[in-house]
Amino acid sequence: MTARAKHLLLVLGAFAAGLAVFLAVFLYATGQLDGGRAPAVSAIGGPFQLVDQDGKRVTEQDLKGKPSLIFFGYTHCPDVCPATLFEVSEVLRALGPDASRAGAYFITVDPERDTPAALKDYLSSFDPHLRALTGDRAAVDAAEKSYRVYAKKVPTDGGDYTMDHTALIYLMDKQGRFVAPFSLKRTPAEAAAELKRYM
């Protein structure tokens, strides 16, 4: 065997070993590889205590019984948040009568400005099945931590601020467990069909 062939085999072997390690870590982290034990609990999702746009208390227990879509954002967001909520509204509309069998939550990362009243006004532009959640800073921080959400206040000119934040939609199953990021890069009917699989 030539030196070049040996080198190629070494490179391919190292690549295959690296790929195997990556897959093992991925499967373990997502609970698909249990190592002979009970499946791992997802690292995304967990306890929170917030209130909705009507002032009603909402916790992680309210997610149980139906699949849910969860999106973190804020009402002063100029583009990503309203566009995402519009697309989620289109998915809910595509569900038709089944929309009541799914949950859809918009959790603010800006509780200082996003009061229940502000959220209620904001939601008037979107599907009525959407619920918006807020709370004091500590409660919102706890929800962000549970969902591994990044959010940071960024000062702007004139003393105002904007928010940098994670823009994922979290798909949770009927037990309130994280399934996967939910893609809106397809037709509303296709997205609705996926959501129905978890009902």
Backbone as CSV, one residue per row, in Angstrom:
resi,resn,N_x,N_y,N_z,CA_x,CA_y,CA_z,C_x,C_y,C_z
1,MET,0.850,-1.198,0.000,0.000,0.000,0.000,0.888,1.250,0.000
2,THR,0.565,2.183,-0.874,1.378,3.389,-0.976,1.152,4.302,0.220
3,ALA,2.109,5.225,0.414,1.979,6.190,1.510,0.744,7.061,1.324
4,ARG,0.457,7.383,0.062,-0.718,8.223,-0.207,-2.017,7.493,0.162
5,ALA,-2.081,6.198,-0.174,-3.272,5.409,0.160,-3.433,5.289,1.676
6,LYS,-2.318,5.082,2.381,-2.383,5.008,3.843,-2.885,6.321,4.439
7,HIS,-2.377,7.427,3.892,-2.806,8.735,4.380,-4.309,8.928,4.162
8,LEU,-4.787,8.530,2.972,-6.212,8.655,2.666,-7.053,7.819,3.623
9,LEU,-6.573,6.582,3.900,-7.314,5.730,4.844,-7.345,6.334,6.240
10,LEU,-6.244,6.926,6.669,-6.208,7.576,7.980,-7.201,8.735,8.053
11,VAL,-7.231,9.546,6.990,-8.148,10.688,6.962,-9.595,10.213,6.995
12,LEU,-9.902,9.192,6.168,-11.272,8.673,6.146,-11.654,8.046,7.482
13,GLY,-10.694,7.345,8.097,-10.965,6.734,9.400,-11.234,7.780,10.472
14,ALA,-10.440,8.843,10.460,-10.637,9.923,11.433,-11.980,10.596,11.231
15,PHE,-12.365,10.794,9.956,-13.655,11.416,9.653,-14.806,10.544,10.158
16,ALA,-14.702,9.213,9.862,-15.760,8.289,10.285,-15.875,8.254,11.814
17,ALA,-14.730,8.263,12.500,-14.757,8.254,13.964,-15.389,9.528,14.510
18,GLY,-15.015,10.657,13.913,-15.601,11.933,14.330,-17.104,11.965,14.107
19,LEU,-17.548,11.433,12.957,-18.979,11.394,12.652,-19.719,10.511,13.650
20,ALA,-19.126,9.381,13.994,-19.752,8.468,14.959,-19.907,9.135,16.325
21,VAL,-18.869,9.844,16.761,-18.937,10.550,18.050,-20.018,11.621,18.011
22,PHE,-20.068,12.391,16.902,-21.080,13.438,16.771,-22.490,12.850,16.846
23,LEU,-22.725,11.749,16.103,-24.055,11.141,16.105,-24.418,10.612,17.495
24,ALA,-23.453,10.009,18.173,-23.729,9.492,19.521,-24.100,10.614,20.477
25,VAL,-23.350,11.728,20.420,-23.651,12.872,21.287,-25.011,13.451,20.948
26,PHE,-25.310,13.580,19.643,-26.602,14.131,19.218,-27.760,13.261,19.697
27,LEU,-27.637,11.938,19.481,-28.712,11.030,19.882,-28.900,11.017,21.395
28,TYR,-27.799,11.078,22.143,-27.914,11.114,23.603,-28.578,12.400,24.074
29,ALA,-28.167,13.530,23.477,-28.715,14.830,23.897,-30.188,14.949,23.588
30,THR,-30.643,14.291,22.526,-32.059,14.379,22.159,-32.883,13.249,22.759
31,GLY,-32.233,12.395,23.598,-32.973,11.346,24.285,-33.219,10.101,23.455
32,GLN,-32.600,10.008,22.248,-32.814,8.839,21.399,-31.825,7.719,21.701
33,LEU,-30.768,8.029,22.439,-29.791,7.029,22.838,-29.749,7.044,24.359
34,ASP,-30.242,5.974,24.990,-30.388,6.018,26.445,-29.328,5.247,27.204
35,GLY,-28.452,4.534,26.496,-27.390,3.808,27.193,-27.915,2.787,28.188
36,GLY,-29.109,2.223,27.897,-29.675,1.220,28.780,-30.478,1.795,29.926
37,ARG,-30.606,3.106,29.959,-31.397,3.743,31.027,-32.675,4.320,30.436
38,ALA,-33.451,4.976,31.272,-34.664,5.645,30.790,-34.259,6.776,29.859
39,PRO,-35.123,7.126,28.873,-34.800,8.208,27.948,-34.496,9.501,28.687
40,ALA,-33.523,10.232,28.163,-33.136,11.505,28.782,-34.241,12.544,28.630
41,VAL,-34.379,13.379,29.626,-35.337,14.470,29.566,-34.746,15.577,28.699
42,SER,-35.567,16.150,27.844,-35.079,17.200,26.955,-34.529,18.374,27.749
43,ALA,-33.466,18.967,27.214,-32.849,20.121,27.876,-33.594,21.405,27.564
44,ILE,-34.632,21.331,26.749,-35.401,22.517,26.366,-36.811,22.396,26.919
45,GLY,-37.267,23.446,27.569,-38.593,23.445,28.181,-38.470,23.181,29.673
46,GLY,-39.497,23.533,30.403,-39.465,23.328,31.846,-40.399,24.295,32.544
47,PRO,-40.241,24.425,33.853,-41.174,25.238,34.643,-41.146,26.717,34.282
48,PHE,-42.327,27.322,34.260,-42.458,28.774,34.174,-43.793,29.180,34.776
49,GLN,-43.887,30.424,35.221,-45.129,30.978,35.764,-45.291,32.383,35.207
50,LEU,-46.210,32.523,34.268,-46.443,33.804,33.601,-47.929,34.103,33.602
51,VAL,-48.313,35.222,33.006,-49.734,35.564,32.839,-49.973,35.881,31.371
52,ASP,-51.194,35.612,30.912,-51.502,35.889,29.515,-52.067,37.288,29.340
53,GLN,-52.494,37.591,28.125,-52.968,38.940,27.800,-54.242,39.327,28.554
54,ASP,-54.898,38.337,29.155,-56.099,38.613,29.956,-55.803,38.578,31.454
55,GLY,-54.521,38.452,31.807,-54.146,38.414,33.211,-54.289,37.049,33.846
56,LYS,-54.577,36.014,33.038,-54.760,34.661,33.567,-53.402,33.989,33.735
57,ARG,-53.199,33.330,34.881,-51.943,32.642,35.168,-51.761,31.454,34.224
58,VAL,-50.542,31.314,33.684,-50.211,30.216,32.765,-48.883,29.612,33.212
59,THR,-48.840,28.282,33.321,-47.602,27.585,33.666,-47.334,26.505,32.622
60,GLU,-46.232,25.786,32.799,-45.895,24.698,31.880,-46.955,23.608,31.878
61,GLN,-47.755,23.523,32.944,-48.818,22.522,32.997,-49.914,22.791,31.963
62,ASP,-50.068,24.068,31.579,-51.079,24.419,30.582,-50.719,23.925,29.189
63,LEU,-49.463,23.519,28.978,-49.052,23.002,27.674,-49.506,21.564,27.472
64,LYS,-49.850,20.896,28.544,-50.183,19.476,28.449,-51.579,19.263,27.878
65,GLY,-51.697,18.222,27.051,-52.992,17.884,26.467,-53.114,18.233,25.002
66,LYS,-52.231,19.088,24.508,-52.254,19.438,23.082,-50.859,19.876,22.651
67,PRO,-50.502,19.675,21.391,-49.201,20.169,20.936,-49.205,21.693,20.928
68,SER,-48.034,22.268,21.141,-47.951,23.731,21.217,-46.780,24.262,20.398
69,LEU,-46.972,25.461,19.882,-45.902,26.224,19.256,-45.574,27.384,20.185
70,ILE,-44.289,27.575,20.493,-43.870,28.636,21.406,-42.829,29.501,20.714
71,PHE,-43.066,30.801,20.745,-42.144,31.753,20.124,-41.864,32.886,21.107
72,PHE,-40.597,33.220,21.281,-40.192,34.325,22.151,-39.911,35.561,21.297
73,GLY,-40.446,36.706,21.715,-40.227,37.943,20.973,-40.710,39.127,21.791
74,TYR,-41.039,40.225,21.116,-41.529,41.406,21.838,-42.322,42.301,20.886
75,THR,-43.205,43.093,21.429,-44.153,43.847,20.601,-43.514,44.997,19.834
76,HIS,-42.369,45.506,20.297,-41.692,46.589,19.586,-40.753,46.081,18.498
77,CYS,-40.724,44.776,18.303,-39.892,44.150,17.267,-40.338,44.652,15.891
78,PRO,-39.404,45.156,15.077,-39.798,45.778,13.818,-40.169,44.822,12.694
79,ASP,-39.650,43.592,12.696,-39.892,42.755,11.523,-40.050,41.260,11.830
80,VAL,-39.064,40.654,12.490,-39.085,39.202,12.680,-40.313,38.740,13.464
81,CYS,-40.628,39.409,14.554,-41.747,38.964,15.408,-43.102,39.070,14.707
82,PRO,-43.458,40.223,14.142,-44.756,40.271,13.469,-44.838,39.322,12.276
83,ALA,-43.731,39.174,11.536,-43.742,38.252,10.394,-43.948,36.813,10.869
84,THR,-43.271,36.434,11.959,-43.401,35.076,12.486,-44.807,34.825,13.006
85,LEU,-45.357,35.777,13.745,-46.710,35.588,14.280,-47.753,35.555,13.167
86,PHE,-47.509,36.299,12.091,-48.409,36.224,10.937,-48.370,34.819,10.336
87,GLU,-47.169,34.263,10.194,-47.039,32.920,9.615,-47.639,31.857,10.529
88,VAL,-47.446,32.002,11.840,-48.084,31.076,12.781,-49.600,31.188,12.664
89,SER,-50.106,32.408,12.513,-51.546,32.619,12.338,-52.055,31.904,11.084
90,GLU,-51.251,31.926,10.023,-51.628,31.229,8.781,-51.677,29.721,8.996
91,VAL,-50.757,29.188,9.793,-50.780,27.761,10.106,-52.045,27.423,10.903
92,LEU,-52.378,28.246,11.881,-53.591,28.015,12.681,-54.841,28.097,11.808
93,ARG,-54.832,29.040,10.883,-55.973,29.154,9.963,-56.083,27.907,9.096
94,ALA,-54.923,27.381,8.654,-54.923,26.175,7.822,-55.426,24.953,8.590
95,LEU,-55.300,24.981,9.917,-55.810,23.875,10.734,-57.329,23.835,10.765
96,GLY,-57.959,24.972,10.485,-59.417,25.039,10.517,-59.947,24.735,11.905
97,PRO,-60.962,23.863,12.006,-61.547,23.539,13.318,-60.551,22.907,14.289
98,ASP,-59.476,22.319,13.749,-58.482,21.676,14.617,-57.570,22.678,15.320
99,ALA,-57.679,23.955,14.991,-56.826,24.964,15.623,-57.016,24.995,17.142
100,SER,-58.212,24.663,17.600,-58.468,24.664,19.052,-57.807,23.474,19.744
101,ARG,-57.286,22.534,18.969,-56.611,21.356,19.531,-55.098,21.557,19.610
102,ALA,-54.652,22.770,19.287,-53.225,23.107,19.384,-53.066,24.365,20.225
103,GLY,-51.907,24.538,20.805,-51.600,25.755,21.548,-50.594,26.586,20.762
104,ALA,-50.682,27.893,20.880,-49.714,28.791,20.233,-49.446,29.940,21.197
105,TYR,-48.184,30.074,21.609,-47.815,31.044,22.643,-46.721,31.987,22.152
106,PHE,-46.920,33.257,22.439,-45.928,34.297,22.172,-45.460,34.791,23.539
107,ILE,-44.220,34.472,23.908,-43.693,34.854,25.219,-42.768,36.051,25.050
108,THR,-43.058,37.127,25.757,-42.250,38.336,25.594,-40.873,38.194,26.236
109,VAL,-39.901,38.835,25.614,-38.578,38.975,26.233,-38.392,40.403,26.747
110,ASP,-39.479,41.187,26.692,-39.439,42.611,27.061,-40.598,42.939,28.005
111,PRO,-40.612,42.329,29.199,-41.766,42.502,30.089,-41.942,43.926,30.596
112,GLU,-40.870,44.721,30.562,-40.993,46.107,31.023,-41.997,46.893,30.170
113,ARG,-42.040,46.622,28.895,-42.990,47.312,28.011,-44.202,46.448,27.669
114,ASP,-44.014,45.134,27.662,-45.093,44.243,27.228,-45.956,43.802,28.402
115,THR,-46.832,44.687,28.811,-47.819,44.382,29.843,-48.932,43.535,29.230
116,PRO,-49.771,42.920,30.047,-50.907,42.191,29.474,-51.748,43.059,28.532
117,ALA,-51.974,44.310,28.892,-52.782,45.196,28.033,-52.097,45.446,26.693
118,ALA,-50.778,45.674,26.735,-50.032,45.901,25.498,-50.056,44.653,24.616
119,LEU,-49.925,43.484,25.236,-49.952,42.241,24.483,-51.335,41.981,23.876
120,LYS,-52.376,42.306,24.622,-53.733,42.098,24.107,-53.980,42.961,22.872
121,ASP,-53.521,44.193,22.933,-53.662,45.078,21.777,-52.860,44.543,20.590
122,TYR,-51.661,44.069,20.857,-50.778,43.552,19.801,-51.387,42.323,19.131
123,LEU,-51.962,41.435,19.918,-52.516,40.195,19.373,-53.754,40.414,18.525
124,SER,-54.358,41.572,18.596,-55.570,41.834,17.806,-55.305,41.743,16.307
125,SER,-54.033,41.791,15.917,-53.674,41.706,14.495,-53.447,40.263,14.033
126,PHE,-53.557,39.304,14.954,-53.212,37.930,14.603,-54.351,36.965,14.939
127,ASP,-54.121,35.682,14.689,-55.145,34.666,14.926,-55.587,34.676,16.392
128,PRO,-56.884,34.550,16.637,-57.389,34.613,18.015,-56.968,33.444,18.902
129,HIS,-56.430,32.377,18.309,-55.969,31.256,19.131,-54.636,31.548,19.811
130,LEU,-53.921,32.557,19.349,-52.627,32.901,19.948,-52.803,33.464,21.349
131,ARG,-51.927,33.038,22.264,-51.888,33.619,23.609,-50.520,34.246,23.806
132,ALA,-50.490,35.407,24.420,-49.229,36.090,24.715,-48.988,36.047,26.213
133,LEU,-47.731,35.798,26.595,-47.407,35.642,28.007,-46.351,36.644,28.445
134,THR,-46.514,37.132,29.663,-45.562,38.062,30.257,-45.500,37.814,31.761
135,GLY,-44.758,38.628,32.460,-44.610,38.509,33.904,-43.583,39.519,34.355
136,ASP,-43.133,39.407,35.591,-42.059,40.316,35.992,-40.747,39.814,35.388
137,ARG,-39.690,40.613,35.547,-38.424,40.280,34.905,-37.909,38.904,35.331
138,ALA,-38.031,38.592,36.620,-37.540,37.306,37.118,-38.300,36.135,36.499
139,ALA,-39.619,36.289,36.354,-40.438,35.213,35.778,-40.109,35.004,34.304
140,VAL,-39.909,36.093,33.576,-39.559,35.982,32.158,-38.158,35.396,32.009
141,ASP,-37.228,35.823,32.866,-35.881,35.258,32.830,-35.912,33.744,33.048
142,ALA,-36.763,33.292,33.962,-36.872,31.862,34.248,-37.397,31.099,33.028
143,ALA,-38.380,31.672,32.328,-38.917,31.038,31.118,-37.852,30.984,30.030
144,GLU,-37.108,32.085,29.882,-36.033,32.115,28.889,-34.989,31.038,29.198
145,LYS,-34.658,30.887,30.462,-33.667,29.886,30.866,-34.167,28.474,30.564
146,SER,-35.437,28.216,30.835,-36.006,26.898,30.578,-35.930,26.515,29.103
147,TYR,-36.110,27.505,28.238,-36.118,27.245,26.793,-34.792,27.579,26.119
148,ARG,-33.760,27.851,26.918,-32.428,28.169,26.385,-32.509,29.336,25.398
149,VAL,-33.285,30.344,25.750,-33.475,31.508,24.889,-32.438,32.581,25.209
150,TYR,-31.838,33.122,24.178,-30.942,34.263,24.319,-31.764,35.531,24.117
151,ALA,-31.639,36.494,25.025,-32.303,37.787,24.872,-31.445,38.851,25.543
152,LYS,-31.218,39.944,24.842,-30.367,41.004,25.377,-30.892,42.367,24.937
153,LYS,-30.948,43.293,25.893,-31.376,44.664,25.605,-30.238,45.402,24.909
154,VAL,-30.571,46.084,23.807,-29.573,46.829,23.040,-30.007,48.293,22.965
155,PRO,-29.299,49.192,23.643,-29.677,50.619,23.619,-29.603,51.192,22.199
156,THR,-30.510,52.115,21.913,-30.502,52.806,20.628,-30.438,54.314,20.884
157,ASP,-30.300,55.080,19.821,-30.244,56.537,19.955,-31.533,57.066,20.578
158,GLY,-31.413,58.107,21.360,-32.582,58.740,21.965,-33.030,58.079,23.249
159,GLY,-32.211,57.178,23.808,-32.562,56.563,25.083,-33.497,55.382,24.983
160,ASP,-33.878,54.966,23.774,-34.758,53.812,23.595,-33.900,52.546,23.537
161,TYR,-34.515,51.410,23.270,-33.759,50.174,23.130,-34.517,49.193,22.251
162,THR,-33.771,48.241,21.737,-34.340,47.117,21.011,-33.887,45.844,21.721
163,MET,-34.347,44.690,21.256,-33.983,43.423,21.896,-33.428,42.460,20.856
164,ASP,-32.215,41.973,21.106,-31.709,40.827,20.355,-32.262,39.582,21.023
165,HIS,-32.745,38.623,20.240,-33.316,37.429,20.875,-33.332,36.237,19.932
166,THR,-33.400,35.066,20.516,-33.568,33.827,19.764,-34.886,33.888,19.005
167,ALA,-34.854,33.444,17.745,-36.062,33.539,16.918,-36.572,32.172,16.469
168,LEU,-36.359,31.158,17.289,-36.869,29.818,16.979,-38.329,29.687,17.379
169,ILE,-39.032,28.806,16.686,-40.354,28.371,17.147,-40.170,26.970,17.717
170,TYR,-40.580,26.784,18.958,-40.424,25.499,19.631,-41.706,24.685,19.472
171,LEU,-41.575,23.466,18.955,-42.705,22.550,18.888,-42.656,21.656,20.118
172,MET,-43.721,21.707,20.909,-43.838,20.887,22.114,-44.950,19.856,21.896
173,ASP,-44.763,18.639,22.388,-45.789,17.613,22.212,-46.886,17.735,23.271
174,LYS,-47.808,16.776,23.273,-48.954,16.852,24.188,-48.585,16.665,25.650
175,GLN,-47.375,16.188,25.893,-46.904,16.067,27.275,-46.090,17.293,27.689
176,GLY,-46.013,18.290,26.811,-45.251,19.491,27.113,-43.754,19.324,26.935
177,ARG,-43.354,18.293,26.167,-41.933,18.039,25.926,-41.506,18.585,24.572
178,PHE,-40.289,19.091,24.514,-39.757,19.635,23.277,-39.582,18.531,22.235
179,VAL,-40.052,18.816,21.019,-39.907,17.878,19.909,-38.775,18.323,18.989
180,ALA,-38.896,19.551,18.467,-37.917,20.073,17.508,-38.266,21.523,17.191
181,PRO,-37.329,22.258,16.591,-37.712,23.575,16.056,-38.762,23.365,14.971
182,PHE,-39.732,24.248,14.920,-40.841,24.130,13.960,-40.570,25.066,12.788
183,SER,-40.478,24.502,11.598,-40.136,25.286,10.405,-41.377,25.909,9.776
184,LEU,-41.255,27.187,9.419,-42.309,27.868,8.676,-41.909,28.068,7.218
185,LYS,-40.798,27.479,6.810,-40.327,27.628,5.426,-40.994,26.578,4.538
186,ARG,-42.298,26.624,4.508,-43.143,25.732,3.703,-44.528,26.328,3.689
187,THR,-45.459,25.701,3.006,-46.797,26.269,2.955,-47.484,26.098,4.309
188,PRO,-48.442,26.971,4.633,-49.186,26.801,5.885,-49.854,25.434,5.984
189,ALA,-50.336,24.911,4.858,-50.994,23.599,4.870,-50.003,22.502,5.250
190,GLU,-48.771,22.584,4.737,-47.758,21.587,5.070,-47.373,21.667,6.544
191,ALA,-47.206,22.897,7.057,-46.880,23.067,8.467,-48.018,22.578,9.354
192,ALA,-49.251,22.875,8.947,-50.419,22.417,9.717,-50.499,20.890,9.742
193,ALA,-50.152,20.254,8.622,-50.184,18.796,8.565,-49.190,18.196,9.556
194,GLU,-48.017,18.811,9.694,-47.048,18.303,10.673,-47.590,18.465,12.091
195,LEU,-48.157,19.632,12.378,-48.684,19.884,13.723,-49.779,18.886,14.073
196,LYS,-50.605,18.530,13.090,-51.697,17.565,13.322,-51.166,16.199,13.757
197,ARG,-49.960,15.860,13.312,-49.389,14.554,13.681,-49.216,14.417,15.183
198,TYR,-49.149,15.525,15.898,-48.912,15.490,17.352,-50.196,15.662,18.153
199,MET,-51.325,15.740,17.482,-52.603,15.942,18.187,-53.132,14.630,18.745
